[in-house]
Amino acid sequence: MKHLSKLLVVTLLIAAVNGIQAQDENNPWQIGFGVNAVDVYPTGDFPNSSFGNQLFNATDHWNILPSISYIGVSKAVGSGFSVGARGSLNKISKWGDTGVDDLSYYALDGTIKYNFLKETVIDPFVEVGGGYTWIDEIGAGTVNGGVGINFWFTDNIGLTVQTSYKHAFEDYLVPHFQHMAGLSIKFGGTDTDADGIYDKDDACPEVAGLEAFNGCPDADGDGIEDSKDSCPNEAGSKEMNGCPDADGDGVADKDDKCPNEAGLASLAGCPDADGDGVADGDDECPNESGPAANKGCPWPDKDGDSVLDKDDKCPDVAGTVANQGCPEVTEEVQKQLNDYARTILFDTGKSSIKAESTSVMVDIIQILKEYPTAKFTVEGHTDSVGSAKLNQSLSESRALSVKEFLVDKGIDAFRLSSVGYGEDKPIATNNTRAGRTQNRRVEINLVK
């Protein structure tokens, strides 16, 4: 008895150290200890009905030792099955209806147990096995079968009640029942991170976590496990994947360039007061809508001709949309231009412009500058005096001389071309001096 009590104490210590839980794949080991009762009534009469009526007649037939009288240990092997061993002792003073002189009873049994349910408070089972039983010094092998039920008070401690029938292989040891009631303790699971969730069921076995997340952590306590939390060290909302949003604009602070000022997702969380698509911080005109290309400010139109300065070839002079913001050359302007051009004087028989024509050249230049997108042709003409070939050459050289003068004074060369028509396009008769004077002329005409 002393040895059995010592064994019980050691068993309890081992169970406590190992962090006891329910017996399954996580906690494969189960230790049980308690009281057993041996019932040998009636010899050789099982399973007669009279025997059944006496099966639970504890007062007349059960032999009970008033102390811990059995210890068992088992290990789960999967699918509800477990194997184990159990040792028990007793004193026999009731042999059926016959009293005897306290015979000693010892039994060592191997067991195969099947539990019908998993992780339930009420846990029924069946058990088969075999062993060896001694009464005083007489022993015999037995084959055993039994049923029982566990009542789990917690996940790790429960009450076990069971009864087993033992059939002996020798005639001198009668078949008998052994009833048992006691505590059961289950243990043996591995919990590497000590978070109360065994490794088998722990999705994060190396890091302490929460049962709600299968053992995975939630460092910031926002209810979103770290593996799914975009900001695992800052408490946030589910909508923001675990990240905070201080200004409540729907853009997480980590992605928000203006985290303390509500803004637009399209502008990385920054506001746009004038709605022009340029964030206020980058908008030089935050209260006036304008394009990003102009830093959020509207394009100016200084001359008010409805052509923005950026597209206006003549931003300081009102023009037309069709002419890219520049004024269009009217018939009146064209007439005035040629009135000036026809007064340009050349040295006789040469293409050099006389000095007294400088003022009229200035007037021509001023007109051309007012129409910077217009292109013109400088045309040279002569009278019919002299050979046609000479007249053609002279008209060409005089037209080119005027063009070069204008380019030299700032008119873009690409706007001007020159051509000579010789005596082919007279505007008056060549039979009079006055007529010939009119025919010796230069014209500057708009290219249409």
Secondary structure, 3 states (H helix, E strand, C coil): CHHHHHHHHHHHHHHHHCCCCCCCCCCCEEEEEEEEEEECCCCCCCCCHHHHHHCCCHHHHEEECCCCCEEEEEEEEECCEEEEEEEEEEEEEEECCEEEEEEEEEEEEEEEEEECCCCCCEEEEEEEEEEEEEECCEEEEEEEEEEEEEEECCCCEEEEEEEEEEEECCCCCCCEEEEEEEEEEEECCCCCCCCCCCHHHCCCCCCCCEHHHCCECCCCCCCCCHHHCCCCCCCCECCCCCECCCCCCCCCHHHCCCCCCCCEHHHCCECCCCCCCCCHHHCCCCCCCCCHHHCCCCCCCCCCCCCCCCCCCCCCCCCCCCCCCCCCCCHHHHHHHHHHHCCCCECCCCCCECHHHHHHHHHHHHHHHCCCCCCEEEEEECCCCCCHHHHHHHHHHHHHHHHHHHHHCCCCHHHEEEEECCCCCCCCCCCCHHHHHHHCEEEEEECC
